[in-house]
Amino acid sequence: MSLRKSGFGAVVDSDTRLVILGSLPGERSLAERRYYAHPGNGFWHLVGAVIGCDLVSLDYEARIATLRAHRIGLWDTVASAERSGSLDTAIRSHEANPLAEFAASLPHLRALAFNGAKSARIGRRQLAGQTAPELVDLPSSSAAYAAMPLAEKTERWLTLRNFLG
């Protein structure tokens, strides 16, 4: 049985330059009410490499504060969807977040980065025809995406540094 799941609010400030967009938080994240809560998800390792900080060793509030200090925001492309379990492939009947209006509300935004193929597919559809901000497709930080080794994912994620300086 699929249940309708809803994501979280955006974690951004008026000076956010980069927003990393997932698809929809997984079961563990929803239960704990925090982004990327599953310990097998490499998100905190990957974004930590981008900013040169060990985010994995910090508690959640310190992780979020560190992202804000580096002008990085978090949100999702999906506002709500039917999904059994945590896999993006199980997302059905989704309602997308209003990404164009969201991007327009952030005066210093330089890029939206999609964490995984599902996020990119939904997000790019929402932003079709827009020239700014820059859109970046990233390999998924999820442990379920094992087709690419962590070292290669890290190298691809490091391109996000270009939007923070």
Backbone as JSON Lines, residues from 0, in Angstrom:
{"i":0,"aa":"M","n":[0.84,-1.19,0.0],"ca":[0.0,0.0,0.0],"c":[0.89,1.26,0.0]}
{"i":1,"aa":"S","n":[0.65,2.16,-0.93],"ca":[1.38,3.41,-1.0],"c":[0.69,4.46,-0.15]}
{"i":2,"aa":"L","n":[1.48,5.19,0.59],"ca":[0.96,6.27,1.39],"c":[1.48,7.59,0.85]}
{"i":3,"aa":"R","n":[0.67,8.63,0.99],"ca":[1.12,9.96,0.55],"c":[2.11,10.51,1.56]}
{"i":4,"aa":"K","n":[3.27,10.93,1.07],"ca":[4.34,11.48,1.91],"c":[4.55,12.93,1.51]}
{"i":5,"aa":"S","n":[4.87,13.76,2.48],"ca":[5.16,15.17,2.21],"c":[6.56,15.49,2.69]}
{"i":6,"aa":"G","n":[7.24,16.34,1.94],"ca":[8.6,16.73,2.28],"c":[8.64,17.84,3.31]}
{"i":7,"aa":"F","n":[9.81,18.41,3.47],"ca":[10.06,19.47,4.45],"c":[10.08,20.83,3.76]}
{"i":8,"aa":"G","n":[10.12,21.86,4.56],"ca":[10.31,23.2,4.03],"c":[11.74,23.4,3.59]}
{"i":9,"aa":"A","n":[11.94,24.42,2.79],"ca":[13.29,24.75,2.31],"c":[14.15,25.27,3.45]}
{"i":10,"aa":"V","n":[15.42,24.91,3.41],"ca":[16.42,25.44,4.35],"c":[17.26,26.42,3.53]}
{"i":11,"aa":"V","n":[16.91,27.69,3.59],"ca":[17.62,28.72,2.83],"c":[17.64,30.02,3.63]}
{"i":12,"aa":"D","n":[18.53,30.9,3.23],"ca":[18.6,32.26,3.74],"c":[18.57,33.2,2.55]}
{"i":13,"aa":"S","n":[18.43,34.48,2.81],"ca":[18.38,35.45,1.7],"c":[19.69,35.5,0.91]}
{"i":14,"aa":"D","n":[20.8,35.06,1.52],"ca":[22.08,35.08,0.81],"c":[22.51,33.72,0.25]}
{"i":15,"aa":"T","n":[21.6,32.76,0.21],"ca":[21.9,31.43,-0.34],"c":[22.32,31.56,-1.81]}
{"i":16,"aa":"R","n":[23.44,30.9,-2.14],"ca":[23.94,30.91,-3.52],"c":[23.67,29.6,-4.25]}
{"i":17,"aa":"L","n":[23.58,28.51,-3.5],"ca":[23.43,27.18,-4.08],"c":[22.37,26.43,-3.28]}
{"i":18,"aa":"V","n":[21.42,25.82,-3.98],"ca":[20.45,24.96,-3.32],"c":[20.59,23.56,-3.9]}
{"i":19,"aa":"I","n":[20.75,22.6,-3.01],"ca":[20.81,21.19,-3.41],"c":[19.41,20.61,-3.22]}
{"i":20,"aa":"L","n":[18.88,20.08,-4.31],"ca":[17.51,19.57,-4.33],"c":[17.5,18.05,-4.42]}
{"i":21,"aa":"G","n":[16.95,17.43,-3.4],"ca":[16.68,16.0,-3.46],"c":[15.34,15.79,-4.15]}
{"i":22,"aa":"S","n":[14.85,14.57,-4.11],"ca":[13.52,14.3,-4.67],"c":[12.48,14.42,-3.57]}
{"i":23,"aa":"L","n":[12.48,13.48,-2.63],"ca":[11.56,13.44,-1.5],"c":[12.27,12.69,-0.39]}
{"i":24,"aa":"P","n":[12.26,13.22,0.85],"ca":[12.98,12.53,1.93],"c":[12.52,11.07,2.08]}
{"i":25,"aa":"G","n":[13.49,10.22,2.4],"ca":[13.2,8.81,2.62],"c":[12.53,8.59,3.97]}
{"i":26,"aa":"E","n":[12.17,7.35,4.23],"ca":[11.44,7.0,5.45],"c":[12.16,7.44,6.73]}
{"i":27,"aa":"R","n":[13.45,7.18,6.8],"ca":[14.21,7.55,8.0],"c":[14.23,9.06,8.19]}
{"i":28,"aa":"S","n":[14.46,9.79,7.13],"ca":[14.46,11.25,7.21],"c":[13.1,11.78,7.62]}
{"i":29,"aa":"L","n":[12.04,11.21,7.05],"ca":[10.69,11.64,7.43],"c":[10.42,11.36,8.9]}
{"i":30,"aa":"A","n":[10.83,10.19,9.37],"ca":[10.61,9.82,10.77],"c":[11.38,10.73,11.72]}
{"i":31,"aa":"E","n":[12.59,11.11,11.33],"ca":[13.44,11.94,12.19],"c":[13.27,13.43,11.92]}
{"i":32,"aa":"R","n":[12.51,13.77,10.87],"ca":[12.25,15.17,10.5],"c":[13.54,15.94,10.22]}
{"i":33,"aa":"R","n":[14.46,15.28,9.5],"ca":[15.7,15.94,9.12],"c":[16.18,15.39,7.78]}
{"i":34,"aa":"Y","n":[16.76,16.29,7.01],"ca":[17.28,15.91,5.7],"c":[18.43,14.9,5.84]}
{"i":35,"aa":"Y","n":[18.43,13.92,4.96],"ca":[19.52,12.95,4.81],"c":[19.89,12.28,6.14]}
{"i":36,"aa":"A","n":[18.87,11.74,6.82],"ca":[19.08,11.13,8.13],"c":[19.65,9.71,8.05]}
{"i":37,"aa":"H","n":[19.43,9.02,6.95],"ca":[19.91,7.63,6.87],"c":[21.44,7.62,6.85]}
{"i":38,"aa":"P","n":[22.07,6.88,7.75],"ca":[23.53,6.88,7.82],"c":[24.22,6.32,6.58]}
{"i":39,"aa":"G","n":[23.5,5.55,5.78],"ca":[24.08,5.02,4.55],"c":[24.1,6.01,3.4]}
{"i":40,"aa":"N","n":[23.37,7.1,3.55],"ca":[23.34,8.12,2.5],"c":[24.62,8.94,2.6]}
{"i":41,"aa":"G","n":[25.3,9.12,1.48],"ca":[26.58,9.82,1.47],"c":[26.49,11.33,1.4]}
{"i":42,"aa":"F","n":[25.28,11.89,1.52],"ca":[25.11,13.33,1.33],"c":[26.05,14.17,2.19]}
{"i":43,"aa":"W","n":[26.1,13.91,3.5],"ca":[26.9,14.76,4.39],"c":[28.39,14.63,4.1]}
{"i":44,"aa":"H","n":[28.81,13.46,3.66],"ca":[30.21,13.28,3.24],"c":[30.48,14.09,1.97]}
{"i":45,"aa":"L","n":[29.57,14.0,1.0],"ca":[29.78,14.66,-0.28],"c":[29.77,16.18,-0.16]}
{"i":46,"aa":"V","n":[28.78,16.73,0.51],"ca":[28.72,18.18,0.64],"c":[29.83,18.68,1.57]}
{"i":47,"aa":"G","n":[30.23,17.85,2.52],"ca":[31.37,18.2,3.37],"c":[32.64,18.33,2.56]}
{"i":48,"aa":"A","n":[32.82,17.45,1.57],"ca":[33.98,17.54,0.69],"c":[33.94,18.83,-0.12]}
{"i":49,"aa":"V","n":[32.76,19.24,-0.53],"ca":[32.6,20.47,-1.31],"c":[33.08,21.68,-0.52]}
{"i":50,"aa":"I","n":[32.73,21.73,0.76],"ca":[33.07,22.92,1.57],"c":[34.31,22.72,2.44]}
{"i":51,"aa":"G","n":[34.9,21.52,2.4],"ca":[36.11,21.26,3.17],"c":[35.86,21.17,4.66]}
{"i":52,"aa":"C","n":[34.77,20.51,5.02],"ca":[34.39,20.4,6.43],"c":[33.85,19.0,6.71]}
{"i":53,"aa":"D","n":[34.22,18.43,7.86],"ca":[33.71,17.11,8.25],"c":[32.31,17.27,8.84]}
{"i":54,"aa":"L","n":[31.31,17.24,7.98],"ca":[29.93,17.38,8.45],"c":[29.42,16.12,9.13]}
{"i":55,"aa":"V","n":[29.95,14.98,8.77],"ca":[29.48,13.7,9.32],"c":[29.61,13.67,10.84]}
{"i":56,"aa":"S","n":[30.66,14.28,11.37],"ca":[30.9,14.23,12.82],"c":[30.05,15.24,13.61]}
{"i":57,"aa":"L","n":[29.35,16.12,12.91],"ca":[28.54,17.14,13.58],"c":[27.12,16.66,13.82]}
{"i":58,"aa":"D","n":[26.44,17.24,14.82],"ca":[25.03,16.92,14.98],"c":[24.24,17.67,13.89]}
{"i":59,"aa":"Y","n":[22.97,17.32,13.75],"ca":[22.18,17.85,12.64],"c":[22.11,19.37,12.63]}
{"i":60,"aa":"E","n":[21.86,19.97,13.79],"ca":[21.74,21.42,13.85],"c":[23.03,22.1,13.41]}
{"i":61,"aa":"A","n":[24.18,21.55,13.82],"ca":[25.47,22.11,13.42],"c":[25.71,21.9,11.91]}
{"i":62,"aa":"R","n":[25.25,20.8,11.37],"ca":[25.38,20.56,9.93],"c":[24.62,21.65,9.15]}
{"i":63,"aa":"I","n":[23.39,21.88,9.57],"ca":[22.55,22.88,8.89],"c":[23.17,24.27,9.04]}
{"i":64,"aa":"A","n":[23.64,24.61,10.23],"ca":[24.27,25.91,10.45],"c":[25.51,26.08,9.57]}
{"i":65,"aa":"T","n":[26.27,25.0,9.4],"ca":[27.47,25.05,8.56],"c":[27.09,25.24,7.1]}
{"i":66,"aa":"L","n":[26.06,24.56,6.64],"ca":[25.6,24.77,5.26],"c":[25.17,26.22,5.06]}
{"i":67,"aa":"R","n":[24.4,26.75,6.0],"ca":[23.94,28.14,5.89],"c":[25.13,29.09,5.84]}
{"i":68,"aa":"A","n":[26.14,28.84,6.67],"ca":[27.33,29.69,6.7],"c":[28.08,29.67,5.36]}
{"i":69,"aa":"H","n":[27.95,28.57,4.65],"ca":[28.59,28.44,3.33],"c":[27.63,28.81,2.19]}
{"i":70,"aa":"R","n":[26.48,29.36,2.54],"ca":[25.46,29.82,1.58],"c":[24.88,28.68,0.74]}
{"i":71,"aa":"I","n":[24.72,27.52,1.39],"ca":[24.12,26.35,0.74],"c":[22.77,26.09,1.37]}
{"i":72,"aa":"G","n":[21.78,25.88,0.52],"ca":[20.43,25.56,0.98],"c":[20.04,24.15,0.58]}
{"i":73,"aa":"L","n":[18.95,23.68,1.18],"ca":[18.41,22.36,0.89],"c":[16.92,22.45,0.65]}
{"i":74,"aa":"W","n":[16.45,21.65,-0.28],"ca":[15.02,21.48,-0.48],"c":[14.83,20.26,-1.36]}
{"i":75,"aa":"D","n":[13.62,20.05,-1.82],"ca":[13.3,18.9,-2.67],"c":[12.48,19.34,-3.86]}
{"i":76,"aa":"T","n":[12.53,18.58,-4.92],"ca":[11.72,18.87,-6.09],"c":[10.28,18.42,-5.9]}
{"i":77,"aa":"V","n":[10.05,17.47,-4.99],"ca":[8.72,16.92,-4.76],"c":[8.16,17.45,-3.45]}
{"i":78,"aa":"A","n":[6.98,18.06,-3.51],"ca":[6.29,18.53,-2.31],"c":[5.62,17.36,-1.6]}
{"i":79,"aa":"S","n":[4.97,16.51,-2.39],"ca":[4.33,15.32,-1.84],"c":[4.15,14.29,-2.95]}
{"i":80,"aa":"A","n":[4.02,13.04,-2.52],"ca":[3.85,11.95,-3.49],"c":[3.38,10.71,-2.77]}
{"i":81,"aa":"E","n":[2.85,9.78,-3.53],"ca":[2.59,8.46,-3.01],"c":[3.87,7.66,-3.17]}
{"i":82,"aa":"R","n":[4.28,7.0,-2.1],"ca":[5.49,6.19,-2.18],"c":[5.47,5.17,-1.07]}
{"i":83,"aa":"S","n":[5.74,3.93,-1.44],"ca":[5.94,2.88,-0.46],"c":[7.44,2.69,-0.33]}
{"i":84,"aa":"G","n":[7.97,2.84,0.88],"ca":[9.4,2.74,1.09],"c":[10.09,4.06,0.8]}
{"i":85,"aa":"S","n":[11.38,3.99,0.49],"ca":[12.2,5.2,0.32],"c":[12.75,5.41,-1.08]}
{"i":86,"aa":"L","n":[12.61,4.45,-1.96],"ca":[13.24,4.56,-3.27],"c":[12.55,5.57,-4.18]}
{"i":87,"aa":"D","n":[13.35,6.34,-4.9],"ca":[12.81,7.3,-5.87],"c":[11.97,6.61,-6.94]}
{"i":88,"aa":"T","n":[12.34,5.4,-7.29],"ca":[11.6,4.68,-8.33],"c":[10.18,4.35,-7.89]}
{"i":89,"aa":"A","n":[9.9,4.43,-6.59],"ca":[8.56,4.14,-6.07],"c":[7.68,5.39,-5.98]}
{"i":90,"aa":"I","n":[8.21,6.56,-6.32],"ca":[7.42,7.79,-6.26],"c":[6.34,7.77,-7.33]}
{"i":91,"aa":"R","n":[5.12,8.0,-6.91],"ca":[3.96,8.03,-7.81],"c":[3.11,9.25,-7.49]}
{"i":92,"aa":"S","n":[2.41,9.73,-8.5],"ca":[1.45,10.83,-8.33],"c":[2.04,11.98,-7.54]}
{"i":93,"aa":"H","n":[3.19,12.46,-7.99],"ca":[3.87,13.51,-7.23],"c":[3.28,14.89,-7.51]}
{"i":94,"aa":"E","n":[3.41,15.74,-6.53],"ca":[3.12,17.17,-6.66],"c":[4.47,17.86,-6.51]}
{"i":95,"aa":"A","n":[4.87,18.6,-7.52],"ca":[6.19,19.25,-7.51],"c":[6.17,20.53,-6.68]}
{"i":96,"aa":"N","n":[7.32,20.83,-6.09],"ca":[7.48,22.12,-5.43],"c":[7.59,23.21,-6.49]}
{"i":97,"aa":"P","n":[7.18,24.44,-6.17],"ca":[7.22,25.55,-7.13],"c":[8.63,26.11,-7.28]}
{"i":98,"aa":"L","n":[9.47,25.42,-8.02],"ca":[10.89,25.76,-8.09],"c":[11.17,27.1,-8.77]}
{"i":99,"aa":"A","n":[10.42,27.46,-9.79],"ca":[10.68,28.73,-10.48],"c":[10.43,29.91,-9.53]}
{"i":100,"aa":"E","n":[9.33,29.88,-8.82],"ca":[9.02,30.95,-7.87],"c":[10.04,30.96,-6.73]}
{"i":101,"aa":"F","n":[10.41,29.78,-6.28],"ca":[11.4,29.63,-5.22],"c":[12.73,30.25,-5.64]}
{"i":102,"aa":"A","n":[13.22,29.89,-6.82],"ca":[14.5,30.41,-7.31],"c":[14.44,31.93,-7.45]}
{"i":103,"aa":"A","n":[13.33,32.44,-7.92],"ca":[13.18,33.89,-8.1],"c":[13.19,34.64,-6.77]}
{"i":104,"aa":"S","n":[12.88,33.95,-5.68],"ca":[12.83,34.6,-4.36],"c":[14.21,34.71,-3.7]}
{"i":105,"aa":"L","n":[15.22,34.1,-4.29],"ca":[16.57,34.11,-3.71],"c":[17.48,34.99,-4.56]}
{"i":106,"aa":"P","n":[17.74,36.22,-4.13],"ca":[18.45,37.18,-4.98],"c":[19.9,36.82,-5.3]}
{"i":107,"aa":"H","n":[20.54,36.0,-4.5],"ca":[21.95,35.66,-4.73],"c":[22.14,34.25,-5.28]}
{"i":108,"aa":"L","n":[21.05,33.58,-5.61],"ca":[21.11,32.2,-6.09],"c":[21.87,32.11,-7.41]}
{"i":109,"aa":"R","n":[22.87,31.23,-7.43],"ca":[23.67,31.01,-8.63],"c":[23.4,29.66,-9.27]}
{"i":110,"aa":"A","n":[22.96,28.66,-8.47],"ca":[22.74,27.33,-9.04],"c":[21.75,26.53,-8.2]}
{"i":111,"aa":"L","n":[21.04,25.67,-8.9],"ca":[20.22,24.62,-8.29],"c":[20.87,23.31,-8.71]}
{"i":112,"aa":"A","n":[21.2,22.48,-7.73],"ca":[21.85,21.2,-8.01],"c":[20.9,20.07,-7.66]}
{"i":113,"aa":"F","n":[20.69,19.18,-8.6],"ca":[19.77,18.06,-8.42],"c":[20.52,16.84,-7.92]}
{"i":114,"aa":"N","n":[20.16,16.37,-6.75],"ca":[20.77,15.19,-6.14],"c":[20.05,13.94,-6.68]}
{"i":115,"aa":"G","n":[20.52,13.46,-7.8],"ca":[19.98,12.24,-8.38],"c":[19.1,12.48,-9.6]}
{"i":116,"aa":"A","n":[18.89,11.42,-10.36],"ca":[18.17,11.5,-11.63],"c":[16.7,11.86,-11.47]}
{"i":117,"aa":"K","n":[16.04,11.34,-10.48],"ca":[14.61,11.64,-10.29],"c":[14.43,13.12,-9.97]}
{"i":118,"aa":"S","n":[15.26,13.64,-9.08],"ca":[15.21,15.06,-8.75],"c":[15.43,15.9,-10.0]}
{"i":119,"aa":"A","n":[16.42,15.54,-10.81],"ca":[16.73,16.28,-12.03],"c":[15.57,16.23,-13.02]}
{"i":120,"aa":"R","n":[14.97,15.07,-13.19],"ca":[13.87,14.93,-14.14],"c":[12.7,15.83,-13.74]}
{"i":121,"aa":"I","n":[12.33,15.8,-12.47],"ca":[11.2,16.59,-12.0],"c":[11.56,18.08,-11.98]}
{"i":122,"aa":"G","n":[12.74,18.4,-11.49],"ca":[13.15,19.78,-11.39],"c":[13.33,20.47,-12.73]}
{"i":123,"aa":"R","n":[13.98,19.78,-13.65],"ca":[14.2,20.38,-14.97],"c":[12.87,20.63,-15.68]}
{"i":124,"aa":"R","n":[11.9,19.77,-15.46],"ca":[10.57,19.97,-16.04],"c":[9.95,21.25,-15.49]}
{"i":125,"aa":"Q","n":[10.13,21.48,-14.19],"ca":[9.59,22.69,-13.55],"c":[10.28,23.96,-14.04]}
{"i":126,"aa":"L","n":[11.53,23.85,-14.42],"ca":[12.34,25.02,-14.77],"c":[12.62,25.15,-16.26]}
{"i":127,"aa":"A","n":[11.89,24.41,-17.07],"ca":[12.12,24.42,-18.52],"c":[12.05,25.84,-19.07]}
{"i":128,"aa":"G","n":[13.04,26.18,-19.88],"ca":[13.05,27.48,-20.52],"c":[13.72,28.58,-19.73]}
{"i":129,"aa":"Q","n":[14.08,28.33,-18.49],"ca":[14.74,29.35,-17.69],"c":[16.24,29.32,-17.96]}
{"i":130,"aa":"T","n":[16.86,30.48,-17.98],"ca":[18.3,30.56,-18.24],"c":[19.11,30.72,-16.96]}
{"i":131,"aa":"A","n":[18.49,31.17,-15.89],"ca":[19.19,31.31,-14.61],"c":[18.23,30.86,-13.52]}
{"i":132,"aa":"P","n":[18.71,30.3,-12.47],"ca":[20.11,30.0,-12.18],"c":[20.59,28.79,-12.99]}
{"i":133,"aa":"E","n":[21.89,28.52,-12.88],"ca":[22.44,27.34,-13.55],"c":[21.88,26.08,-12.9]}
{"i":134,"aa":"L","n":[21.62,25.06,-13.71],"ca":[21.1,23.78,-13.23],"c":[22.21,22.74,-13.35]}
{"i":135,"aa":"V","n":[22.42,21.99,-12.26],"ca":[23.51,21.02,-12.2],"c":[22.95,19.66,-11.81]}
{"i":136,"aa":"D","n":[23.21,18.65,-12.61],"ca":[22.81,17.28,-12.29],"c":[23.95,16.59,-11.56]}
{"i":137,"aa":"L","n":[23.64,16.01,-10.41],"ca":[24.63,15.3,-9.6],"c":[24.26,13.83,-9.51]}
{"i":138,"aa":"P","n":[25.25,12.95,-9.34],"ca":[24.92,11.56,-9.04],"c":[24.3,11.5,-7.65]}
{"i":139,"aa":"S","n":[23.33,10.64,-7.49],"ca":[22.62,10.52,-6.22],"c":[23.55,10.17,-5.07]}
{"i":140,"aa":"S","n":[23.32,10.81,-3.95],"ca":[24.08,10.51,-2.73],"c":[23.56,9.25,-2.04]}
{"i":141,"aa":"S","n":[22.44,8.74,-2.49],"ca":[21.82,7.58,-1.87],"c":[22.69,6.32,-1.97]}
{"i":142,"aa":"A","n":[22.68,5.54,-0.92],"ca":[23.38,4.26,-0.93],"c":[22.75,3.32,-1.95]}
{"i":143,"aa":"A","n":[21.48,3.56,-2.28],"ca":[20.8,2.73,-3.26],"c":[21.39,2.93,-4.66]}
{"i":144,"aa":"Y","n":[22.06,4.05,-4.88],"ca":[22.72,4.29,-6.16],"c":[24.18,3.85,-6.02]}
{"i":145,"aa":"A","n":[24.4,2.59,-6.27],"ca":[25.73,1.99,-6.09],"c":[26.48,1.84,-7.41]}
{"i":146,"aa":"A","n":[25.89,2.33,-8.5],"ca":[26.53,2.18,-9.81],"c":[27.79,3.03,-9.95]}
{"i":147,"aa":"M","n":[27.95,4.02,-9.07],"ca":[29.12,4.9,-9.13],"c":[29.82,4.87,-7.78]}
{"i":148,"aa":"P","n":[31.13,4.64,-7.76],"ca":[31.86,4.63,-6.49],"c":[31.84,6.02,-5.83]}
{"i":149,"aa":"L","n":[31.97,6.04,-4.51],"ca":[31.93,7.28,-3.76],"c":[32.98,8.27,-4.23]}
{"i":150,"aa":"A","n":[34.18,7.8,-4.57],"ca":[35.24,8.7,-5.03],"c":[34.82,9.43,-6.3]}
{"i":151,"aa":"E","n":[34.15,8.74,-7.21],"ca":[33.7,9.38,-8.44],"c":[32.54,10.34,-8.17]}
{"i":152,"aa":"K","n":[31.63,9.94,-7.26],"ca":[30.55,10.85,-6.87],"c":[31.15,12.13,-6.28]}
{"i":153,"aa":"T","n":[32.15,11.96,-5.42],"ca":[32.78,13.12,-4.78],"c":[33.37,14.06,-5.82]}
{"i":154,"aa":"E","n":[34.05,13.51,-6.79],"ca":[34.65,14.35,-7.84],"c":[33.58,15.15,-8.57]}
{"i":155,"aa":"R","n":[32.47,14.52,-8.86],"ca":[31.37,15.22,-9.56],"c":[30.75,16.3,-8.68]}
{"i":156,"aa":"W","n":[30.6,16.0,-7.39],"ca":[30.01,16.97,-6.46],"c":[30.93,18.17,-6.23]}
{"i":157,"aa":"L","n":[32.24,17.97,-6.35],"ca":[33.18,19.06,-6.11],"c":[32.98,20.23,-7.09]}
{"i":158,"aa":"T","n":[32.32,19.99,-8.21],"ca":[32.04,21.08,-9.16],"c":[31.14,22.14,-8.53]}
{"i":159,"aa":"L","n":[30.46,21.8,-7.45],"ca":[29.59,22.78,-6.78],"c":[30.38,23.94,-6.18]}
{"i":160,"aa":"R","n":[31.66,23.73,-5.95],"ca":[32.51,24.81,-5.41],"c":[32.46,26.05,-6.29]}
{"i":161,"aa":"N","n":[32.27,25.86,-7.58],"ca":[32.24,26.98,-8.52],"c":[31.15,28.0,-8.21]}
{"i":162,"aa":"F","n":[30.13,27.62,-7.48],"ca":[29.0,28.5,-7.23],"c":[29.04,29.16,-5.86]}
{"i":163,"aa":"L","n":[30.04,28.83,-5.08],"ca":[30.08,29.33,-3.7],"c":[31.04,30.5,-3.5]}
{"i":164,"aa":"G","n":[31.97,30.69,-4.4],"ca":[32.98,31.74,-4.24],"c":[32.45,33.13,-4.53]}
